[in-house]
């Protein structure tokens, strides 16, 4: 693995904010920085049948504009005292080119701007962000344009009730969040949400007429079980009690609201890559959270 933070620069994804956040990350993690301009326009021209003097002139103009943009960004962050290199990716699709670049240099982290995605894009899994969430083995930091706090607020979104085969994900989330908090003197929150039995029961009534059950009693037991697992994870990682939060409700609803209420600067979570229908169900929830979070997102990877 190289000691490099890889920043993906896209003109439509606030390049200045991405470059500055990547520089901040590289400085706090003691890494070098590479700015990678990702623009498949030249790849499109190359793959088309426009083999003419005009197409070559267009390509050269685009290439010069890309190089000038990179030079401007390097100048804007040069005072941070980092070792900065640049490169340009022209291949299509952009996600494949980025993954190939990561396989080549094995960066410490990939930093990229993100924005709202349409339902059509989410349904077909075509946009670059989700492809990177699925295929990168490197931590992925998705940047949204907002002003960072002097002491950043970091939310680790965990699920200690995962199957044992996925238990390493929560530890990876906590490790990433604790490391970040330690490097920037940040404030860490540990958050776990769970679906209330009443909400589950309302859904099942659409399918069949269940027998009467003591919902309140069962919910108390559910809450206690979730609390036990969450407290165990917190104790294992020396997280103070006031930083532990257990909230009932759907993650897609609670997590964005919690992030806003606590002025979060970054939410640390994990992405699962599964096959078939299960991948689509998990993907739908992850995408909705990605779109509605008001802050940056750090996608941690289990070793």
C-alpha positions as CSV (number, residue, x, y, z in Angstrom):
1,X,0.0,0.0,0.0
2,X,1.3,3.5,-0.9
3,X,1.2,6.4,1.6
4,X,-1.1,8.4,-0.7
5,X,-4.6,9.9,-0.5
6,X,-6.3,9.8,-3.9
7,X,-8.6,12.7,-4.7
8,X,-11.0,12.2,-7.6
9,X,-11.6,15.6,-9.2
10,X,-14.8,16.1,-11.3
11,X,-15.8,19.5,-12.7
12,X,-19.5,18.9,-11.8
13,X,-18.7,17.8,-8.2
14,X,-17.2,21.0,-6.5
15,X,-13.6,20.3,-7.3
16,X,-12.2,23.0,-4.9
17,X,-14.0,21.6,-1.9
18,X,-12.9,18.0,-2.8
19,X,-9.2,19.2,-3.2
20,X,-9.3,21.0,0.1
21,X,-10.9,18.2,2.0
22,X,-8.4,15.7,0.5
23,X,-5.6,18.0,1.5
24,X,-7.0,18.2,5.0
25,X,-7.2,14.4,5.2
26,X,-3.7,13.9,3.8
27,X,-2.2,16.4,6.2
28,X,-3.9,14.8,9.3
29,X,-3.0,11.3,8.2
30,X,0.5,12.2,7.2
31,X,0.1,11.2,3.6
32,X,1.0,12.4,0.1
33,X,-1.8,13.6,-2.1
34,X,-2.6,12.8,-5.7
35,X,-5.3,14.8,-7.6
36,X,-6.8,12.7,-10.3
37,X,-8.9,14.5,-12.9
38,X,-11.7,12.1,-13.9
39,X,-13.3,13.1,-17.2
40,X,-14.2,10.5,-19.9
41,X,-14.8,13.1,-22.5
42,X,-11.6,12.3,-24.3
43,X,-12.4,8.6,-24.1
44,X,-15.6,9.3,-25.8
45,X,-13.9,11.2,-28.6
46,X,-11.3,8.4,-28.9
47,X,-14.0,5.7,-29.1
48,X,-16.0,7.6,-31.7
49,X,-15.4,7.6,-35.4
50,X,-14.5,11.3,-35.4
51,X,-10.9,10.8,-36.7
52,X,-10.3,14.2,-38.1
53,X,-8.2,17.3,-37.5
54,X,-11.2,18.9,-35.8
55,X,-11.5,16.1,-33.3
56,X,-7.8,16.2,-32.5
57,X,-8.1,20.0,-31.9
58,X,-11.0,19.5,-29.6
59,X,-9.1,16.8,-27.7
60,X,-6.1,19.0,-27.3
61,X,-8.2,21.9,-26.1
62,X,-9.9,19.7,-23.5
63,X,-6.6,18.2,-22.3
64,X,-5.1,21.7,-21.8
65,X,-8.2,22.8,-19.9
66,X,-7.9,19.7,-17.6
67,X,-4.3,20.4,-16.9
68,X,-4.9,24.0,-16.2
69,X,-7.7,23.1,-13.7
70,X,-5.3,20.7,-11.9
71,X,-2.6,23.3,-11.7
72,X,-5.1,25.8,-10.2
73,X,-6.2,23.3,-7.6
74,X,-2.6,22.4,-6.7
75,X,-1.8,26.1,-6.3
76,X,-4.8,26.5,-4.0
77,X,-3.6,23.8,-1.5
78,X,0.2,24.1,-2.0
79,X,0.6,26.1,1.3
80,X,-0.5,23.0,3.2
81,X,3.0,21.6,2.8
82,X,2.0,18.4,1.1
83,X,3.7,16.4,-1.6
84,X,1.2,16.7,-4.5
85,X,1.1,14.8,-7.8
86,X,-1.6,14.9,-10.6
87,X,-2.9,12.6,-13.2
88,X,-5.9,12.4,-15.6
89,X,-8.3,9.5,-16.3
90,X,-10.0,9.4,-19.6
91,X,-11.3,5.9,-19.8
92,X,-15.0,5.0,-19.6
93,X,-16.8,4.1,-17.4
94,X,-15.2,6.4,-14.8
95,X,-15.8,3.9,-12.0
96,X,-13.7,1.2,-13.8
97,X,-10.9,3.7,-14.4
98,X,-10.8,4.8,-10.8
99,X,-10.9,1.2,-9.5
100,X,-8.0,0.3,-11.9
101,X,-6.0,3.3,-10.6
102,X,-6.6,2.2,-7.0
103,X,-5.4,-1.3,-7.8
104,X,-2.3,0.2,-9.3
105,X,-1.2,2.5,-6.4
106,X,-3.2,1.1,-3.5
107,X,-4.0,4.4,-1.8
108,X,-4.7,4.9,1.9
109,X,-8.0,6.5,1.0
110,X,-10.1,7.7,-2.0
111,X,-11.8,11.1,-1.7
112,X,-14.5,12.1,-4.1
113,X,-17.4,14.6,-4.3
114,X,-20.9,13.3,-4.2
115,X,-24.4,14.8,-4.9
116,X,-28.0,13.7,-5.2
117,X,-28.7,10.8,-7.5
118,X,-32.0,10.3,-9.4
119,X,-34.2,7.2,-8.7
120,X,-33.4,6.0,-12.2
121,X,-29.6,6.1,-11.5
122,X,-30.1,4.3,-8.1
123,X,-32.3,1.6,-9.6
124,X,-29.8,0.7,-12.3
125,X,-26.6,1.0,-10.2
126,X,-25.0,3.1,-12.9
127,X,-23.6,6.1,-11.1
128,X,-20.0,6.2,-10.1
129,X,-20.4,6.6,-6.3
130,X,-22.3,3.4,-5.9
131,X,-20.0,1.5,-8.2
132,X,-17.1,2.6,-6.0
133,X,-18.9,1.7,-2.8
134,X,-19.4,-1.8,-4.2
135,X,-16.0,-2.5,-5.8
136,X,-13.3,-0.5,-4.0
137,X,-11.3,-2.3,-1.3
138,X,-10.0,1.1,-0.1
139,X,-11.8,3.4,2.3
140,X,-14.0,5.8,0.4
141,X,-14.6,9.4,1.6
142,X,-17.5,11.1,-0.1
143,X,-17.4,14.9,0.2
144,X,-20.4,17.2,0.4
145,X,-20.0,21.0,0.4
146,X,-20.4,22.2,3.9
147,X,-18.2,24.1,6.4
148,X,-16.3,21.9,8.8
149,X,-16.1,22.4,12.5
150,X,-12.7,23.2,14.2
151,X,-13.3,20.0,16.2
152,X,-15.2,17.8,13.7
153,X,-18.2,15.7,14.8
154,X,-17.9,12.1,13.7
155,X,-20.9,9.7,13.8
156,X,-20.1,5.9,13.6
157,X,-23.2,4.2,12.3
158,X,-23.0,0.6,13.5
159,X,-25.2,-2.5,13.7
160,X,-24.0,-4.8,16.4
161,X,-26.8,-7.2,15.6
162,X,-25.3,-8.2,12.3
163,X,-24.7,-11.9,11.5
164,X,-21.4,-13.2,12.9
165,X,-20.0,-13.4,9.4
166,X,-20.3,-9.6,9.1
167,X,-19.3,-8.6,12.6
168,X,-15.9,-7.3,11.4
169,X,-17.7,-4.5,9.6
170,X,-18.7,-2.8,12.9
171,X,-15.2,-3.0,14.2
172,X,-13.9,-1.5,10.9
173,X,-16.4,1.4,11.3
174,X,-15.4,2.1,14.9
175,X,-11.7,1.8,14.1
176,X,-12.0,4.3,11.3
177,X,-14.1,6.7,13.4
178,X,-11.7,6.5,16.4
179,X,-8.7,7.0,14.2
180,X,-10.2,10.1,12.6
181,X,-11.3,11.5,15.9
182,X,-7.9,11.1,17.4
183,X,-6.1,12.7,14.4
184,X,-8.3,15.8,14.4
185,X,-9.4,16.1,18.0
186,X,-12.9,15.3,16.9
187,X,-16.0,14.4,18.9
188,X,-17.2,10.8,18.3
189,X,-20.8,9.5,18.5
190,X,-21.7,5.8,18.3
191,X,-25.2,5.3,16.8
192,X,-27.3,2.2,16.3
193,X,-30.9,2.1,15.1
194,X,-33.4,-0.7,15.1
195,X,-36.8,-1.3,13.6
196,X,-39.6,-1.1,16.2
197,X,-41.9,-4.1,16.5
198,X,-45.0,-1.9,15.9
199,X,-43.7,-0.8,12.5
200,X,-42.9,-4.4,11.6
201,X,-46.3,-5.5,12.8
202,X,-48.1,-2.8,10.7
203,X,-46.4,-4.2,7.6
204,X,-47.2,-7.8,8.3
205,X,-50.9,-7.0,8.6
206,X,-50.9,-6.3,4.9
207,X,-50.2,-9.9,4.3
208,X,-52.0,-11.8,7.0
209,X,-54.0,-11.3,10.2
210,X,-51.6,-12.2,13.0
211,X,-52.6,-13.3,16.5
212,X,-52.7,-10.9,19.3
213,X,-49.2,-10.6,20.9
214,X,-47.8,-8.5,23.8
215,X,-46.0,-6.0,21.7
216,X,-44.9,-3.6,24.5
217,X,-43.3,-6.5,26.4
218,X,-41.6,-7.9,23.3
219,X,-40.3,-4.4,22.4
220,X,-38.8,-4.0,25.8
221,X,-36.9,-7.2,25.3
222,X,-35.8,-6.1,21.8
223,X,-34.5,-2.8,23.2
224,X,-32.6,-4.6,25.9
225,X,-31.0,-7.0,23.5
226,X,-29.9,-4.2,21.1
227,X,-28.6,-2.2,24.1
228,X,-26.6,-5.1,25.4
229,X,-24.9,-5.7,22.0
230,X,-24.3,-1.9,21.5
231,X,-22.8,-1.5,25.0
232,X,-20.6,-4.5,24.4
233,X,-19.2,-3.0,21.2
234,X,-18.7,0.4,23.0
235,X,-17.0,-1.2,26.0
236,X,-14.6,-3.1,23.7
237,X,-13.6,0.2,22.2
238,X,-13.5,2.4,25.3
239,X,-16.3,4.7,24.1
240,X,-17.8,6.8,26.9
241,X,-21.5,6.2,27.8
242,X,-22.6,9.7,26.8
243,X,-21.4,9.1,23.2
244,X,-23.6,6.0,22.8
245,X,-27.0,6.3,21.1
246,X,-29.6,3.7,20.6
247,X,-32.6,4.9,18.6
248,X,-35.7,3.1,17.4
249,X,-36.7,3.6,13.7
250,X,-35.4,3.0,10.2
251,X,-31.8,3.9,9.5
252,X,-32.7,5.8,6.4
253,X,-34.9,8.1,8.5
254,X,-33.0,8.3,11.8
255,X,-29.4,8.6,10.5
256,X,-29.8,11.9,8.5
257,X,-31.9,13.4,11.3
258,X,-29.3,12.5,13.9
259,X,-26.5,13.9,11.8
260,X,-28.3,17.2,11.4
261,X,-29.3,17.4,15.1
262,X,-25.7,16.8,16.1
263,X,-24.1,19.0,13.4
264,X,-22.1,16.0,12.1
265,X,-19.2,16.6,9.8
266,X,-18.8,13.0,8.7
267,X,-20.7,9.8,9.1
268,X,-18.7,6.6,9.1
269,X,-20.6,3.6,7.8
270,X,-19.9,0.4,5.8
271,X,-21.2,-0.9,2.5
272,X,-22.0,-4.5,1.8
273,X,-21.3,-6.1,-1.6
274,X,-23.8,-9.0,-2.0
275,X,-25.1,-10.7,-5.0
276,X,-28.6,-11.0,-6.4
277,X,-31.7,-9.6,-4.6
278,X,-30.1,-9.0,-1.2
279,X,-27.6,-6.6,-2.8
280,X,-30.4,-4.6,-4.3
281,X,-32.3,-4.4,-1.0
282,X,-29.2,-3.2,0.9
283,X,-28.3,-0.9,-1.9
284,X,-31.6,0.8,-1.8
285,X,-31.2,1.8,1.8
286,X,-27.6,2.8,1.5
287,X,-28.4,5.1,-1.5
288,X,-31.2,6.8,0.3
289,X,-28.9,7.5,3.3
290,X,-26.2,8.7,0.9
291,X,-28.5,11.2,-0.7
292,X,-30.0,12.6,2.4
293,X,-27.1,12.9,4.8
294,X,-26.1,16.6,5.1
295,X,-22.4,15.9,5.7
296,X,-19.5,13.8,4.4
297,X,-19.6,10.0,4.4
298,X,-16.6,7.7,5.1
299,X,-17.2,4.2,3.8
300,X,-15.0,1.9,5.9
301,X,-13.8,-1.5,4.8
302,X,-13.3,-4.6,6.9
303,X,-9.9,-6.2,6.6
